[in-house]
Amino acid sequence: MDTTKSDQLYEKALQLMPGGVNSPVRAFHSVGRSPLIMKKASGCRIIDEDDNEYIDYVGSWGPLILGHSHPEVVQAICECAQEGTSFGATCSKEIEMAELICDAFPSIEKVRMVNSGTEATMSAIRLARAFTGRNKIIKFEGCYHGHADAFLIKAGSGMLTAGSQLSPGVPSAITGETILCRYNDLESVEEAFRQSGADIAAIIVEPVAGNMGLIPGTREFLVGLRELCNNYGCLLIFDEVITGFRLCYGGVQNITGIVPDLTTLGKIIGGGLPVGAYGGKKEIMDLVAPQGEVYQAGTLSGNPLAMAAGLATLKILRDTDWYDRMEVISYFLTGKIRSLFEARGMYYVIKRLGSMFCVFFTEDEVYDYESAMKCDTQKYARFYREVLQEGIYLPPAQFEVSFVSCAHELEDIYQTVAAIERALDRMK
Ligand SMILES: *Cc1c(COP(=O)(O)O)cnc(C)c1O
């Protein structure tokens, strides 16, 4: 595989951009090779600057559920661009988007569009704090909610002590208000409430975690969180930035029936353009300016191009049976990968839910951050590089989820399986 052009461009990028990238995971650090620079993509295929073609299971980290450059999405963007790219005033597409989101999520009565998932979660906790008049929030180890200060926290010496900062530049005064609990461990949350229940404004959680590999929240865990929030008068925030419209038309809350007070969205609802949203009960959302006093704004929020791409995407998902097809395709793919590992006596855990899946190299069950961290990341790095050689583009990091899109056909899956088989044979 020749990556001369990618390598040259990356050298140049390193001089001009921190780490040569605009988001850290793109630097491929954890898979031990220099990053690819991508040129174009269509359907489930992505092509780098050296014209190597890959079957893509990253899908821009989740947004591209219809595949790259879906014709209807592209058409919607083009038509929209010809009529103006931004007004700085409300356009009808924003209202249509709000209506689609409110229809799809029973828990969302009103919604505010923003420009990224980070903005959505940051704004949601501000709102939760304002609504409850409390400052502390609970987040879970291994869940990712974007890069706002409050979330950049890691475990201190003991769990449940206020965590320490994950990043320089984050004031300890801010992370001191974040309590870190263990995912799928209700006991750790109960303990936090026993200690600080009266000060906790909200629990924020990925109901299906997609940022420590794929780890679904257990029913018992999610129900327990809802009950604790009810008992202590704090808000439950489901961060469905990945899972919104990924597993069904709606979110994990539609599947489980567990109703959060606030929901954050992003990724798929922008159809590949930059978008985020947060929404929930009217009485809470009405605190947001200009109706209420919780300030939150955005020059490009509800941008027409992003709304056009998102609307086109959501309507296709709403009016077709793609979720069923993706279920079959990803079930088939992960089943085949399992067989390849089994045949070679490899230890592994494959987690899959709908079109999301993740391969861990470990002997033990994976159910939270700590158990995920036990897996062999060196082995994943090797697996990643070998599979890449064979034209398969997986996430260049162990703790990220792979996505099947509507554009992955059975033929692509056969090709993927054959490629993985060749890669594994080289790994011996
Ligand atoms: C990606 C992601 C975010 C952050 O979204 P950005 O658009 O990257 O800022 C927040 N929460 C979850 C669960 C995510 O996966």
The ligand as a Tripos MOL2 file, in Angstrom:
@<TRIPOS>MOLECULE
LIG
   15    15     1     0     0
SMALL
NO_CHARGES

@<TRIPOS>ATOM
      1 C1        -19.2840   12.7390   19.3500 C.3       1 LIG1
      2 C2        -19.9170   12.8520   20.6570 C.ar      1 LIG1
      3 C3        -20.0680   14.0790   21.3200 C.ar      1 LIG1
      4 C4        -19.4300   15.3490   20.8130 C.3       1 LIG1
      5 O1        -19.9190   15.7420   19.5780 O.3       1 LIG1
      6 P1        -19.0300   16.7420   18.6820 P.3       1 LIG1
      7 O2        -19.9300   17.0740   17.5480 O.co2     1 LIG1
      8 O3        -17.8140   15.9600   18.2870 O.co2     1 LIG1
      9 O4        -18.6790   17.9050   19.5260 O.co2     1 LIG1
     10 C5        -20.7980   14.1180   22.4910 C.ar      1 LIG1
     11 N1        -21.3440   13.0160   23.0060 N.ar      1 LIG1
     12 C6        -21.2050   11.8140   22.4200 C.ar      1 LIG1
     13 C7        -21.8740   10.6190   23.0150 C.3       1 LIG1
     14 C8        -20.4740   11.6880   21.2360 C.ar      1 LIG1
     15 O5        -20.2900   10.4860   20.6910 O.3       1 LIG1
@<TRIPOS>BOND
     1     1     2 1
     2     2     3 ar
     3     2    14 ar
     4     3     4 1
     5     3    10 ar
     6     4     5 1
     7     5     6 1
     8     6     7 2
     9     6     8 1
    10     6     9 1
    11    10    11 ar
    12    11    12 ar
    13    12    13 1
    14    12    14 ar
    15    14    15 1
@<TRIPOS>SUBSTRUCTURE
     1 LIG1         1 GROUP 0 **** ****
